[in-house]
Amino acid sequence: MSFDGLFTRAMTKELIDTLKGGRINKIQQPYKNEIILVVRANGRNHRLLLSAHPSYARVQLTNEAHENPSEPPMFCMLLRKHLEGYILEDVHQIGLDRIIVFEVKGRNEIGDTSYKQLIVEIMGRHSNITLVDKSRNIILDSVKHVSYAVNSHRAILPGQEYILPPSQDKMNPFEADKDDLLRKIDFNSGRVDKQLVASFAGISPLFAKEVIHQAGLINRTTVPNAFQHLIDSLKEHSIRPAITAGEQKESFYLLPLQHIKGGSREFNSLSEMLDRFYFGKAERDRVKQQSNDLERFIVNEKEKNEKKIEKLKRTLHEAENADKHQLYGELITANIYAIQKGMKEAEVINYYDENGGAVTIQLDPQKTPSENAQKYFTRYQKAKNAVIAVKEQIKKAEEEASYFDSLLQQVETASTRDIAEIREELVEGGYIRERQKRGSKKQQNLKPVLDRYTSTDGTEILVGKNNKQNDYLTNKLAARDEIWLHTKDIPGSHVVIRSKEPAENTILEAASLAAYFSKARNSSSVPVDFTQVRHVKKPSGAKPGFVIYDHQQTVYVTPDEETVLSLKQSL
């Protein structure tokens, strides 16, 4: 648990320093459990993310772009009614609990001064965001409704009194000294780190393990000293936000974690660190929920075509060995004088064999020698014609398998919007049926939204993450003399540098994006071709996203998520 009470305290301080006195100008609800407040403070706009996600609940400032639904949810509309234009007067934490309260002040519809509280409870799957009328302490609404049937202590429902979660009655570590710790901890009764968590408010197992690690030998002197040293640093807000990479997972905290064996990367702020840590995590969860059926269909179609190719190749092998039918027909004709109707087989000399060996030919006793010869000639002709047809079927099946392989790669790197476009493409291709929700209107002719990046020298780079985006980017949007990139012989995104003569470093950065958004994301030294858009052509009748190109050059890059993050354009 990285986002513990101590972390919440530090985040509250960061939010106060940045947002206090700011005006709430815009409110968005891009996802079911997440709210974005755009707050104008200190001469600039700040995006405040409030998340009640069951796995990624948090509060932070963010530079990440989020897609908004075409119609705002009811909770978002209520927040806009009560909070837009209001002043954020204060931000405070409830004790050392993971609860942050945003105090706002404004004027209601009739012009009277109104005070509201937006309360974020960070409690795993029980996380919530609640709007409260401060003067009456009445809940106006919440992102999740909780009845007394679910929680006997309190209900989170409109019209109910807001009640804080039950207090755990633990000691505040900032008010404790070494003697208090010695009274709380029994060094002869089990793990000391667990006792620290059970005795002091706001402390997570992650922090407790760090105390034990820094103490070294566990005794009545080292543990209190290590505990006091860390708490004193945090009390003065002396923090070094860092992500520490362990063997199996990454962890973030207020300082580099020495008890985790692995490298640490420090950040300038808690919010910057959280943007990096959560980059794509919640999005991938949402995509997985929306694309399970789609991914299953794509995998099945890919495997079906691969099996079809194997079967057709066996058929082709048999057809290509059909010359023996022609041989048998010719040998029967050459020996027609020695073969009689009613014979089941005939042993004749093979004139095409240098050694003059004999060959036994099976005959139909109901047919004359001439009819038996014609039977073998007919088989030969059918096999010869089958070779052409089977080769055509193999080519088509290989194109289908390659197409679904590219779709599978696109699903792996897709956003929720990308998934909708992939589904639409399959509907248009006749692979699946459209599943339009009742009462919803289909939006027509909307231009695909591309991912935008900026190179270190300021050049814009565009990335298409599915076939609709790739076709739009390469065939409609990009200018003929701009630079186009794609992984060599590997399914992946189309990438365009919006420049006629980009710098070498810009080409390498764009190539890194092409490699990252490809099937070779986890590989090293990935070959990426680049050429002018004028040399990229879409063959007539080709599958969506398929192109051919020439005049290319090739660079080799290793995909790196840090590069992608550094180039990503923020809103």
Secondary structure, DSSP 8 states (H G I E B T S, - for coil): --S-HHHHHHHHHHHHHHHTT-EEEEEEEEETTEEEEEEEETTEEEEEEEE--TTT-EEEE--------SS--HHHHHHHHHHTT-EEEEEEESTTSSEEEEEEEEE-TTS-EEEEEEEEE--GGG-EEEEEETTTTEEEEESS-B-TTT-SS--B-TTSB---------B-GGG--HHHHHHH--TTSS-HHHHHHHHBTT--HHHHHHHHHHH-S-STTHHHHHHHHHHHHHHTT----EEEE-SS-EEEESS--TTS-S-EEE-SSHHHHHHHHTTTHHHHHHHHHHHHHHHHHHHHHHHHHHHHHHHHHHHHHHHHTTHHHHHHHHHHHHTGGG--TT-SEEEEE-TTSTT--EEEEE--TTS-HHHHHHHHHHHHHHHHHHHHHHHHHHHHHHHHHHHHHHHHHHHHT--HHHHHHHHHHHHHTTSS-----TT-----S-----EEEE-TTS-EEEEE-SHHHHHHIIIIIS-TTSEEEEETTS-B-EEEES-SS--HHHHHHHHHHHHHTBTTTT-SSEEEEEEEGGGEE--TT--TT--EE-S-EEEEE---HHHHHHHB---
